Amino acid sequence: MDLMWFLLGFVSAFVCMGIYHLIVRCKISWKSLVPAASGVSLLLFAVAWSVSSVLEKEPQAASMGMIVFGIPGIILMLIAWRVFNSETKRV
């Protein structure tokens, strides 16, 4: 369990660095930054939920967590990608 939290913190730090990279170098606007950050946060939460549920021997809770938290996270990231692509095509 401790290793999971360590790796989750490591991945979270890389996500923060990636978002900073998008803000500085790619000039991402807030319209695509908000759903991207929300989607990544939901995906990280879904992974943490699922791993902790499996370790507690609750596989049904793990799969429901991936459905309830993972699918909206993916949808938010796709929305952010579409908004970002539409903004870069106009420029």
Secondary structure by P-SEA (a helix, b strand, c coil): caaaaaaaaaaaaaaaaaaaaaacccccccaaaaaaaaaaaaaaaaaaaaaaaaaaccaaaaaaaaaacaaaaaaaaaaaaaaaaaaaaac
